Amino acid sequence: MTTSATLTHPPARRPGVRAAVRAHPLIAFFTLANLLSWVAWLPYVLSQNGTGVWSFRFPEVLGTSQITGMLPGAYLGPITAAFLVTALVDGPDGLRAWARRLWKWRVAPRWYAITLLSVPAAMLLTGLAFSGGRIAAPSSAALIAYVPMLLFQLLTTGLAEEPGWRDFALPRLQDRFSPAQAAFILGPLWGLWHFPLFLTEWGGYPDASWTRPVVFMAFCIAFNIVMSWVFNRTGQSLPLSMLMHVSANTFASVLWAEVFPSLDGELPLIAMATGAVVAATAIGIATRGRLGLPRAAAGSAVSAVSAVSAVSADGSRV
């Protein structure tokens, strides 16, 4: 029997996409970041630069196909997903706060030294340990290319990834979880985003060992802890996170093979992962898991941003 209440009250509508994104912004971001990048990377994976299903080969720029094959998908992923989700969830004010961290260059000079020098220093130490002390002087060409490559990586890898992983995701995760928990959530998700690339030249396919993605994941988890500490201690300065990220990439791509010619195969990545684990462990112990985030920064995502930003960039606490 049909009642009058049934006739006068139509079925409730399902929430739309915007409502779903607003209810679950982090899930929306991680899903969209992976979906956009992985779809864009599919031609690269299937090409002669990857699995060889298609006969097409991506052209090389600066001696690598990664710029034409990998970089477009990187730009379509984290930074685009962060922009879209921020626009839907927080509107113009949220976009301004998100962009403001991207231009936060005014931090204490020592943090530039930490981000630019500590990573190469740590990689030198781990390289020495894994090479048995065998080290060679880099060529003049490699030394000259280092700074231009660092700046290039800043505008490519750094700009494509960090506005998403650190600028968007990390503050929201730290709003819901402890800093250590947030880092251990973000690290694996950051590593997972790269996984399709292990079927391309980027990941050494088809010659790389199956253990390379596993070691890379360990590196991402550990290095994300280090980067979370830098992000928090500099009052959420995204440029400093970008510099630390690309400092590791630049040393690995420009100087590593020249300084440690005896390290080949999987050893360079194992050495990098080992150094990152040691650094992450030391930071976790020294900060008691806070990773530089002030306790006053608890609360909503907006209050967390303003509370962390209120911490002086020279850092009055660990």
C-alpha positions as CSV (number, residue, x, y, z in Angstrom):
1,M,0.0,0.0,0.0
2,T,1.3,3.4,-1.0
3,T,1.1,6.1,1.7
4,S,0.8,9.8,1.3
5,A,4.3,10.2,2.9
6,T,5.8,8.1,0.1
7,L,4.1,10.3,-2.5
8,T,5.2,13.6,-1.0
9,H,8.8,12.7,-0.1
10,P,10.9,11.6,-3.2
11,P,13.9,9.4,-2.6
12,A,17.0,11.3,-1.4
13,R,19.5,12.0,-4.1
14,R,22.9,10.5,-4.0
15,P,25.7,13.0,-3.1
16,G,27.4,14.4,-6.2
17,V,31.1,14.4,-7.0
18,R,31.7,17.7,-5.4
19,A,30.1,16.6,-2.1
20,A,32.1,13.4,-2.2
21,V,35.3,15.3,-2.7
22,R,34.5,17.7,0.1
23,A,33.7,14.8,2.4
24,H,36.9,12.9,1.6
25,P,39.5,15.3,0.2
26,L,42.5,13.2,0.9
27,I,41.1,10.1,-0.8
28,A,40.0,12.2,-3.7
29,F,43.5,13.7,-4.0
30,F,45.4,10.4,-3.9
31,T,42.9,8.7,-6.3
32,L,43.1,11.6,-8.8
33,A,46.9,12.0,-8.6
34,N,47.4,8.3,-9.4
35,L,44.7,8.2,-12.1
36,L,45.9,11.2,-14.0
37,S,49.5,10.2,-13.9
38,W,49.0,6.6,-14.6
39,V,46.8,7.2,-17.6
40,A,49.2,9.7,-19.0
41,W,52.1,7.3,-18.5
42,L,50.4,4.4,-20.2
43,P,51.9,5.3,-23.7
44,Y,55.4,5.5,-22.1
45,V,54.9,2.1,-20.5
46,L,53.7,0.5,-23.7
47,S,56.3,2.2,-25.9
48,Q,59.8,1.0,-26.9
49,N,61.0,3.0,-23.9
50,G,59.0,0.5,-21.7
51,T,57.5,-2.9,-22.3
52,G,57.7,-2.6,-26.1
53,V,54.1,-3.3,-26.9
54,W,54.0,-0.3,-29.3
55,S,56.6,0.4,-31.9
56,F,56.8,4.1,-30.9
57,R,59.8,5.5,-29.1
58,F,59.7,8.7,-27.2
59,P,62.3,11.3,-28.3
60,E,65.2,12.0,-26.1
61,V,65.9,15.5,-24.6
62,L,69.2,16.1,-22.7
63,G,70.0,12.4,-23.3
64,T,66.9,10.9,-21.7
65,S,63.3,10.1,-22.8
66,Q,62.0,10.9,-19.3
67,I,61.3,14.5,-20.1
68,T,59.0,13.6,-23.0
69,G,57.7,10.3,-21.6
70,M,57.5,10.8,-17.8
71,L,57.3,14.5,-17.1
72,P,53.8,15.2,-18.7
73,G,52.2,12.6,-16.5
74,A,54.0,14.0,-13.5
75,Y,52.6,17.4,-14.1
76,L,49.1,16.0,-14.6
77,G,49.3,14.1,-11.3
78,P,50.0,15.6,-7.8
79,I,50.0,19.3,-8.6
80,T,46.9,19.1,-10.8
81,A,45.0,16.9,-8.3
82,A,46.0,19.2,-5.4
83,F,44.8,22.3,-7.4
84,L,41.4,20.7,-8.3
85,V,40.6,19.3,-4.9
86,T,41.7,22.5,-3.1
87,A,39.4,24.5,-5.4
88,L,36.5,22.2,-4.8
89,V,37.0,21.9,-1.0
90,D,38.4,25.2,0.1
91,G,37.6,27.6,-2.7
92,P,39.6,30.8,-3.5
93,D,40.9,31.2,0.1
94,G,42.2,27.7,0.1
95,L,43.9,28.1,-3.2
96,R,45.6,31.3,-2.0
97,A,46.9,29.5,1.2
98,W,48.0,26.5,-0.9
99,A,49.9,28.8,-3.4
100,R,51.3,31.0,-0.6
101,R,53.4,28.1,0.7
102,L,54.8,27.6,-2.8
103,W,56.4,31.1,-2.6
104,K,57.6,30.9,1.0
105,W,61.3,31.4,0.3
106,R,62.0,33.6,3.4
107,V,63.4,31.1,5.9
108,A,66.6,31.1,7.9
109,P,69.8,30.7,5.8
110,R,70.8,27.5,7.6
111,W,67.8,25.7,6.2
112,Y,69.1,26.3,2.7
113,A,72.4,24.8,3.8
114,I,70.6,21.8,5.3
115,T,68.5,21.1,2.3
116,L,71.3,21.7,-0.3
117,L,74.3,20.2,1.5
118,S,73.0,17.6,4.0
119,V,71.6,15.3,1.3
120,P,74.9,15.2,-0.8
121,A,76.9,14.8,2.4
122,A,74.7,11.9,3.5
123,M,74.9,10.3,0.1
124,L,78.7,10.7,0.1
125,L,78.9,8.9,3.5
126,T,76.6,6.1,2.4
127,G,78.4,5.8,-0.9
128,L,81.7,5.5,0.9
129,A,80.3,2.8,3.1
130,F,78.9,0.7,0.3
131,S,81.9,1.2,-2.0
132,G,84.4,0.2,0.6
133,G,85.9,3.7,0.6
134,R,86.6,3.7,-3.2
135,I,85.9,7.2,-4.4
136,A,86.8,9.1,-7.5
137,A,86.9,12.8,-8.3
138,P,84.0,13.9,-10.5
139,S,84.7,15.4,-13.9
140,S,84.6,19.2,-14.5
141,A,81.6,18.7,-16.8
142,A,79.6,17.0,-14.0
143,L,80.5,19.8,-11.5
144,I,79.5,22.5,-14.0
145,A,76.2,20.7,-14.8
146,Y,75.3,20.3,-11.1
147,V,73.7,23.6,-10.4
148,P,71.8,24.0,-13.8
149,M,70.5,20.4,-13.3
150,L,69.4,21.3,-9.8
151,L,67.4,24.3,-11.0
152,F,66.0,22.2,-13.9
153,Q,64.9,19.5,-11.5
154,L,63.3,22.2,-9.3
155,L,61.0,23.3,-12.1
156,T,60.3,19.7,-13.2
157,T,60.3,17.1,-10.5
158,G,60.0,19.5,-7.6
159,L,57.2,21.6,-9.1
160,A,55.3,18.6,-10.4
161,E,55.3,16.6,-7.1
162,E,55.7,18.7,-4.0
163,P,52.7,21.0,-4.3
164,G,50.7,17.8,-4.0
165,W,52.5,15.5,-1.6
166,R,53.8,18.0,0.9
167,D,51.8,21.2,0.3
168,F,48.3,19.6,0.0
169,A,48.5,16.1,1.6
170,L,50.9,16.5,4.5
171,P,49.1,19.3,6.4
172,R,45.8,17.5,6.1
173,L,47.2,14.2,7.2
174,Q,48.9,15.9,10.2
175,D,45.6,17.5,11.1
176,R,44.1,14.0,11.5
177,F,47.0,11.9,12.7
178,S,50.2,12.4,14.6
179,P,53.2,13.6,12.6
180,A,54.8,10.2,12.6
181,Q,51.6,8.5,11.5
182,A,51.1,11.1,8.8
183,A,54.6,10.5,7.5
184,F,54.1,6.7,7.4
185,I,50.9,7.1,5.5
186,L,52.2,9.6,3.0
187,G,55.5,7.8,2.3
188,P,54.1,4.6,0.9
189,L,51.5,6.5,-1.1
190,W,54.2,8.7,-2.6
191,G,56.2,5.6,-3.5
192,L,53.2,3.8,-5.0
193,W,52.6,6.7,-7.4
194,H,55.9,5.9,-9.1
195,F,55.3,2.2,-9.6
196,P,54.2,2.2,-13.3
197,L,57.5,3.8,-14.1
198,F,59.3,0.7,-13.1
199,L,58.1,-0.7,-16.4
200,T,60.0,2.0,-18.3
201,E,63.6,3.2,-18.7
202,W,63.0,5.4,-15.6
203,G,63.0,2.3,-13.5
204,G,65.7,0.4,-15.4
205,Y,63.3,-1.9,-17.2
206,P,63.8,-4.7,-18.3
207,D,67.3,-5.1,-16.6
208,A,66.4,-4.0,-13.1
209,S,65.9,-6.5,-10.4
210,W,62.4,-7.1,-9.0
211,T,63.8,-5.8,-5.7
212,R,64.2,-2.3,-7.0
213,P,60.6,-1.2,-6.4
214,V,60.8,-2.6,-2.8
215,V,64.0,-0.7,-2.1
216,F,62.6,2.4,-3.7
217,M,59.5,2.1,-1.5
218,A,61.7,1.9,1.6
219,F,63.6,5.0,0.4
220,C,60.3,6.9,-0.1
221,I,59.0,6.1,3.4
222,A,62.3,7.1,5.1
223,F,63.0,10.2,3.0
224,N,59.4,11.4,3.4
225,I,60.1,11.5,7.2
226,V,63.1,13.7,6.6
227,M,61.2,16.0,4.2
228,S,58.2,16.2,6.6
229,W,60.6,17.4,9.3
230,V,62.1,20.1,7.0
231,F,58.6,21.1,5.9
232,N,57.4,21.5,9.5
233,R,60.5,23.2,10.8
234,T,60.6,25.8,8.1
235,G,57.0,26.9,8.8
236,Q,55.7,24.9,5.9
237,S,58.0,26.3,3.2
238,L,57.4,24.3,0.1
239,P,60.5,25.6,-1.8
240,L,62.7,24.1,0.9
241,S,60.9,20.7,0.5
242,M,61.4,21.0,-3.2
243,L,65.1,21.8,-2.8
244,M,65.6,18.8,-0.6
245,H,63.8,16.5,-3.0
246,V,65.7,17.6,-6.1
247,S,69.0,17.7,-4.2
248,A,68.8,13.9,-3.8
249,N,67.7,13.5,-7.5
250,T,70.5,15.7,-8.8
251,F,73.3,14.2,-6.9
252,A,72.1,10.7,-7.9
253,S,71.8,11.5,-11.6
254,V,74.8,13.8,-12.0
255,L,77.5,12.9,-9.5
256,W,76.8,9.5,-8.1
257,A,78.2,7.3,-10.9
258,E,81.3,9.6,-11.3
259,V,82.1,9.7,-7.6
260,F,81.4,6.0,-7.0
261,P,82.1,4.2,-10.3
262,S,82.3,0.8,-8.5
263,L,78.6,1.0,-7.4
264,D,76.3,-0.4,-10.0
265,G,73.2,-2.4,-10.4
266,E,70.9,-2.1,-7.3
267,L,73.7,-0.9,-4.9
268,P,73.2,2.9,-5.5
269,L,69.5,2.7,-4.6
270,I,70.2,0.4,-1.6
271,A,72.8,2.9,-0.4
272,M,70.3,5.8,-0.8
273,A,67.6,3.9,1.1
274,T,70.0,3.0,3.9
275,G,71.1,6.6,4.3
276,A,67.5,7.8,4.4
277,V,66.5,5.2,7.0
278,V,69.4,6.3,9.2
279,A,68.5,9.9,8.9
280,A,64.8,9.3,9.4
281,T,65.5,7.2,12.5
282,A,67.7,9.9,14.0
283,I,65.1,12.6,13.3
284,G,62.3,10.5,14.7
285,I,64.2,9.9,18.0
286,A,65.4,13.5,18.3
287,T,61.9,14.9,17.8
288,R,60.1,12.1,19.7
289,G,58.0,11.6,16.6
290,R,56.8,15.2,16.3
291,L,59.0,15.8,13.2
292,G,59.2,19.5,13.9
293,L,55.4,20.1,14.1
294,P,54.4,22.3,17.1
295,R,51.8,20.8,19.4
296,A,49.8,24.0,19.1
297,A,49.2,23.1,15.4
298,A,46.5,20.6,16.3
299,G,43.0,21.3,15.1
300,S,41.5,22.0,11.7
301,A,43.6,22.1,8.5
302,V,43.2,25.9,8.5
303,S,44.3,26.3,12.1
304,A,47.2,23.9,11.5
305,V,48.5,26.0,8.6
306,S,48.3,29.3,10.6
307,A,49.8,27.7,13.7
308,V,52.8,26.2,11.9
309,S,53.3,29.4,9.9
310,A,53.5,31.3,13.1
311,V,56.6,29.4,14.1
312,S,59.6,31.4,13.1
313,A,61.4,30.1,10.1
314,D,64.7,29.9,12.0
315,G,63.0,27.3,14.2
316,S,62.7,27.8,17.9
317,R,61.8,24.2,18.6
318,V,62.5,20.8,17.1
